[in-house]
Amino acid sequence: MATVWLLRHARAEKEGRGGPEDFSRALTPRGRLQATTLGTYLGSDQKKLEKVKRPELVLCSTARRTQETLAAVLGASGLRPTVEMTPSIYEATEDDLKYLLTGYPENTSVMIVGHQPTLGLLREDLLQSKQRAERPTGVCSLAVLTFPADVVAEIVPGTGRLVAKIDKLA
C-alpha cells in the first residue's frame, strides 16, 4: 500500500509592506509551536496512524517557512526519513506535484511539505470522489492518504483514501 503525506507549512510571518519577501518568510513563534506539537503527535503512538507507513522520503519546498516547519516536525517526532529539498515545489501546480511523485519508483511512503492552494488541490485530486470536499488546508495541517498501489510512483489520481487529517493541534 502506497502512502502520501501532505504537510502544509506552519504559521509564518505576514507578507506585506516592509516585510520579508514571500519566499523568505520565517515561522512565527506560534508556527514553531504548531510544528513542534505536530511532530510530538507523530512521534507518539496514535491510533489513527498505527497502521500507516511512516514517510521514507520527504520532498520539501525550499521556502524558509517549509524548511523550518519540517525541521521542527522531524526534531520533535524522531522520524528520520531521507529529505530532499525540492525548489520546484514552491511554485508547483497539483499536476507538477503528481508528476514529481512518479519519479520515486522505489518509495512506498512519501511526504510533500509545501504550500496552499496547491496541496489542497492535490489532496482533492488524489482522493476517491466520495472523500473529496472543498475545504481549506489550514496552516500546519497534515493529510495522510493511502492508495491501492505498491509504490508511490504507481498511484492513480482518484483512488486515494484519506486515513488521517491532522490540524489545529496548537
Secondary structure as UniProt FT lines:
FT   STRAND          2..8
FT   TURN            17..18
FT   HELIX           22..24
FT   HELIX           29..43
FT   HELIX           47..49
FT   TURN            50..51
FT   STRAND          57..60
FT   HELIX           64..77
FT   STRAND          82..85
FT   HELIX           87..89
FT   TURN            90..91
FT   HELIX           94..101
FT   TURN            102..103
FT   TURN            105..106
FT   STRAND          109..114
FT   TURN            116..117
FT   HELIX           118..126
FT   HELIX           129..131
FT   TURN            139..140
FT   STRAND          142..147
FT   HELIX           152..154
FT   TURN            157..158
FT   STRAND          160..166
//
